[in-house]
Amino acid sequence: MIPYFELPALNLPFGQRIDVFGVLSAAGVVTGAYLASREARRYWPGNDTPLRDMVTWAVLFGLFGGHFMHLFAYHPELVTSADPWVVLRFWEGLSSMGGVLGALVGIFIYFRRIQVPVSPYLDALALGTAPGWMVARIGCFFVHDHPGVRTDFFLAVDFPVRMYGGPRHDLGLYDVFVLGALSVVLYALKTRRPAQGRLMGVLAVGYCVPRFFLDFLRASDLSFVDRRYAGLTPAQYIVVGLAATGVWLLTRKAPEVKSL
């Protein structure tokens, strides 16, 4: 069993603070952007300029999407509270799947704006997204913000009895494992030069299928838990659509990746 731990935050002037979640989330973005640009040069299509210029769009739209989904889908009760400014405090409460949807919107808007097709860059994005997201999920594990149901599983975190009732699954940790494994698979597959879009298809299906089932392990007996709709979390509905898109990418007729 994994001991429960809390890492101290760095206090800043004017009541601001930097915690490990923020640091690792930023590190995940930097890691993903760097790897995606590198793979666009080395793997396909050979030019990383659109990806370097796209990062700001993806981050901003991802921030908006993540915050709005956290508020309006997972915790709508916060919107009706006595603090209306919570809607504008984007650093307080983020949904990873909302962030993914927002980032996708930002990416497609940017590529549409510069009139460049996004499809040749999908695999480079996959090769950056998986390890970058894994780094960010390490931050989720360090702050234990995705507690699961009670369990005596050997990978359970020994949450404090007073607040959590004892050992529980930690969904942030499980996401680290899933995304780490997918990163290894994607970098192994790229050496075979699969058809364009296949790596993104592998990422979509390989993440969304386990994520759908892992969400059934999320806690429902604590004071602050994710909203369910017909027994499913908002993320479970989203991953069904993303998995279907992944299947399409894996089965469509696509051009072969050229050697650079």
Secondary structure as a PSIPRED ss2 file (coil, helix, strand):
# PSIPRED VFORMAT (PSIPRED V4.0)

   1 M C   1.000  0.000  0.000
   2 I E   0.000  0.000  1.000
   3 P E   0.000  0.000  1.000
   4 Y C   1.000  0.000  0.000
   5 F C   1.000  0.000  0.000
   6 E C   1.000  0.000  0.000
   7 L C   1.000  0.000  0.000
   8 P C   1.000  0.000  0.000
   9 A C   1.000  0.000  0.000
  10 L E   0.000  0.000  1.000
  11 N E   0.000  0.000  1.000
  12 L C   1.000  0.000  0.000
  13 P H   0.000  1.000  0.000
  14 F H   0.000  1.000  0.000
  15 G H   0.000  1.000  0.000
  16 Q C   1.000  0.000  0.000
  17 R E   0.000  0.000  1.000
  18 I E   0.000  0.000  1.000
  19 D C   1.000  0.000  0.000
  20 V H   0.000  1.000  0.000
  21 F H   0.000  1.000  0.000
  22 G H   0.000  1.000  0.000
  23 V H   0.000  1.000  0.000
  24 L H   0.000  1.000  0.000
  25 S H   0.000  1.000  0.000
  26 A H   0.000  1.000  0.000
  27 A H   0.000  1.000  0.000
  28 G H   0.000  1.000  0.000
  29 V H   0.000  1.000  0.000
  30 V H   0.000  1.000  0.000
  31 T H   0.000  1.000  0.000
  32 G H   0.000  1.000  0.000
  33 A H   0.000  1.000  0.000
  34 Y H   0.000  1.000  0.000
  35 L H   0.000  1.000  0.000
  36 A H   0.000  1.000  0.000
  37 S H   0.000  1.000  0.000
  38 R H   0.000  1.000  0.000
  39 E H   0.000  1.000  0.000
  40 A H   0.000  1.000  0.000
  41 R H   0.000  1.000  0.000
  42 R H   0.000  1.000  0.000
  43 Y C   1.000  0.000  0.000
  44 W C   1.000  0.000  0.000
  45 P C   1.000  0.000  0.000
  46 G C   1.000  0.000  0.000
  47 N C   1.000  0.000  0.000
  48 D C   1.000  0.000  0.000
  49 T H   0.000  1.000  0.000
  50 P H   0.000  1.000  0.000
  51 L H   0.000  1.000  0.000
  52 R H   0.000  1.000  0.000
  53 D H   0.000  1.000  0.000
  54 M H   0.000  1.000  0.000
  55 V H   0.000  1.000  0.000
  56 T H   0.000  1.000  0.000
  57 W H   0.000  1.000  0.000
  58 A H   0.000  1.000  0.000
  59 V H   0.000  1.000  0.000
  60 L H   0.000  1.000  0.000
  61 F H   0.000  1.000  0.000
  62 G H   0.000  1.000  0.000
  63 L H   0.000  1.000  0.000
  64 F H   0.000  1.000  0.000
  65 G H   0.000  1.000  0.000
  66 G H   0.000  1.000  0.000
  67 H H   0.000  1.000  0.000
  68 F H   0.000  1.000  0.000
  69 M H   0.000  1.000  0.000
  70 H H   0.000  1.000  0.000
  71 L H   0.000  1.000  0.000
  72 F H   0.000  1.000  0.000
  73 A H   0.000  1.000  0.000
  74 Y H   0.000  1.000  0.000
  75 H C   1.000  0.000  0.000
  76 P H   0.000  1.000  0.000
  77 E H   0.000  1.000  0.000
  78 L H   0.000  1.000  0.000
  79 V C   1.000  0.000  0.000
  80 T C   1.000  0.000  0.000
  81 S C   1.000  0.000  0.000
  82 A C   1.000  0.000  0.000
  83 D C   1.000  0.000  0.000
  84 P H   0.000  1.000  0.000
  85 W H   0.000  1.000  0.000
  86 V H   0.000  1.000  0.000
  87 V H   0.000  1.000  0.000
  88 L C   1.000  0.000  0.000
  89 R C   1.000  0.000  0.000
  90 F C   1.000  0.000  0.000
  91 W C   1.000  0.000  0.000
  92 E C   1.000  0.000  0.000
  93 G C   1.000  0.000  0.000
  94 L C   1.000  0.000  0.000
  95 S C   1.000  0.000  0.000
  96 S H   0.000  1.000  0.000
  97 M H   0.000  1.000  0.000
  98 G H   0.000  1.000  0.000
  99 G H   0.000  1.000  0.000
 100 V H   0.000  1.000  0.000
 101 L H   0.000  1.000  0.000
 102 G H   0.000  1.000  0.000
 103 A H   0.000  1.000  0.000
 104 L H   0.000  1.000  0.000
 105 V H   0.000  1.000  0.000
 106 G H   0.000  1.000  0.000
 107 I H   0.000  1.000  0.000
 108 F H   0.000  1.000  0.000
 109 I H   0.000  1.000  0.000
 110 Y H   0.000  1.000  0.000
 111 F H   0.000  1.000  0.000
 112 R H   0.000  1.000  0.000
 113 R H   0.000  1.000  0.000
 114 I H   0.000  1.000  0.000
 115 Q C   1.000  0.000  0.000
 116 V C   1.000  0.000  0.000
 117 P C   1.000  0.000  0.000
 118 V C   1.000  0.000  0.000
 119 S H   0.000  1.000  0.000
 120 P H   0.000  1.000  0.000
 121 Y H   0.000  1.000  0.000
 122 L H   0.000  1.000  0.000
 123 D H   0.000  1.000  0.000
 124 A H   0.000  1.000  0.000
 125 L H   0.000  1.000  0.000
 126 A H   0.000  1.000  0.000
 127 L H   0.000  1.000  0.000
 128 G H   0.000  1.000  0.000
 129 T H   0.000  1.000  0.000
 130 A H   0.000  1.000  0.000
 131 P H   0.000  1.000  0.000
 132 G H   0.000  1.000  0.000
 133 W H   0.000  1.000  0.000
 134 M H   0.000  1.000  0.000
 135 V H   0.000  1.000  0.000
 136 A H   0.000  1.000  0.000
 137 R H   0.000  1.000  0.000
 138 I H   0.000  1.000  0.000
 139 G H   0.000  1.000  0.000
 140 C H   0.000  1.000  0.000
 141 F H   0.000  1.000  0.000
 142 F H   0.000  1.000  0.000
 143 V H   0.000  1.000  0.000
 144 H C   1.000  0.000  0.000
 145 D C   1.000  0.000  0.000
 146 H C   1.000  0.000  0.000
 147 P E   0.000  0.000  1.000
 148 G E   0.000  0.000  1.000
 149 V E   0.000  0.000  1.000
 150 R E   0.000  0.000  1.000
 151 T C   1.000  0.000  0.000
 152 D C   1.000  0.000  0.000
 153 F C   1.000  0.000  0.000
 154 F C   1.000  0.000  0.000
 155 L C   1.000  0.000  0.000
 156 A C   1.000  0.000  0.000
 157 V E   0.000  0.000  1.000
 158 D E   0.000  0.000  1.000
 159 F C   1.000  0.000  0.000
 160 P C   1.000  0.000  0.000
 161 V H   0.000  1.000  0.000
 162 R H   0.000  1.000  0.000
 163 M H   0.000  1.000  0.000
 164 Y H   0.000  1.000  0.000
 165 G C   1.000  0.000  0.000
 166 G C   1.000  0.000  0.000
 167 P C   1.000  0.000  0.000
 168 R E   0.000  0.000  1.000
 169 H E   0.000  0.000  1.000
 170 D E   0.000  0.000  1.000
 171 L H   0.000  1.000  0.000
 172 G H   0.000  1.000  0.000
 173 L H   0.000  1.000  0.000
 174 Y H   0.000  1.000  0.000
 175 D H   0.000  1.000  0.000
 176 V H   0.000  1.000  0.000
 177 F H   0.000  1.000  0.000
 178 V H   0.000  1.000  0.000
 179 L H   0.000  1.000  0.000
 180 G H   0.000  1.000  0.000
 181 A H   0.000  1.000  0.000
 182 L H   0.000  1.000  0.000
 183 S H   0.000  1.000  0.000
 184 V H   0.000  1.000  0.000
 185 V H   0.000  1.000  0.000
 186 L H   0.000  1.000  0.000
 187 Y H   0.000  1.000  0.000
 188 A H   0.000  1.000  0.000
 189 L H   0.000  1.000  0.000
 190 K H   0.000  1.000  0.000
 191 T H   0.000  1.000  0.000
 192 R H   0.000  1.000  0.000
 193 R C   1.000  0.000  0.000
 194 P C   1.000  0.000  0.000
 195 A C   1.000  0.000  0.000
 196 Q C   1.000  0.000  0.000
 197 G C   1.000  0.000  0.000
 198 R H   0.000  1.000  0.000
 199 L H   0.000  1.000  0.000
 200 M H   0.000  1.000  0.000
 201 G H   0.000  1.000  0.000
 202 V H   0.000  1.000  0.000
 203 L H   0.000  1.000  0.000
 204 A H   0.000  1.000  0.000
 205 V H   0.000  1.000  0.000
 206 G H   0.000  1.000  0.000
 207 Y H   0.000  1.000  0.000
 208 C H   0.000  1.000  0.000
 209 V H   0.000  1.000  0.000
 210 P H   0.000  1.000  0.000
 211 R H   0.000  1.000  0.000
 212 F H   0.000  1.000  0.000
 213 F H   0.000  1.000  0.000
 214 L H   0.000  1.000  0.000
 215 D H   0.000  1.000  0.000
 216 F H   0.000  1.000  0.000
 217 L H   0.000  1.000  0.000
 218 R E   0.000  0.000  1.000
 219 A C   1.000  0.000  0.000
 220 S C   1.000  0.000  0.000
 221 D C   1.000  0.000  0.000
 222 L C   1.000  0.000  0.000
 223 S C   1.000  0.000  0.000
 224 F C   1.000  0.000  0.000
 225 V C   1.000  0.000  0.000
 226 D C   1.000  0.000  0.000
 227 R C   1.000  0.000  0.000
 228 R C   1.000  0.000  0.000
 229 Y E   0.000  0.000  1.000
 230 A C   1.000  0.000  0.000
 231 G C   1.000  0.000  0.000
 232 L E   0.000  0.000  1.000
 233 T C   1.000  0.000  0.000
 234 P H   0.000  1.000  0.000
 235 A H   0.000  1.000  0.000
 236 Q H   0.000  1.000  0.000
 237 Y H   0.000  1.000  0.000
 238 I H   0.000  1.000  0.000
 239 V H   0.000  1.000  0.000
 240 V H   0.000  1.000  0.000
 241 G H   0.000  1.000  0.000
 242 L H   0.000  1.000  0.000
 243 A H   0.000  1.000  0.000
 244 A H   0.000  1.000  0.000
 245 T H   0.000  1.000  0.000
 246 G H   0.000  1.000  0.000
 247 V H   0.000  1.000  0.000
 248 W H   0.000  1.000  0.000
 249 L H   0.000  1.000  0.000
 250 L H   0.000  1.000  0.000
 251 T H   0.000  1.000  0.000
 252 R C   1.000  0.000  0.000
 253 K C   1.000  0.000  0.000
 254 A C   1.000  0.000  0.000
 255 P C   1.000  0.000  0.000
 256 E C   1.000  0.000  0.000
 257 V C   1.000  0.000  0.000
 258 K C   1.000  0.000  0.000
 259 S C   1.000  0.000  0.000
 260 L C   1.000  0.000  0.000
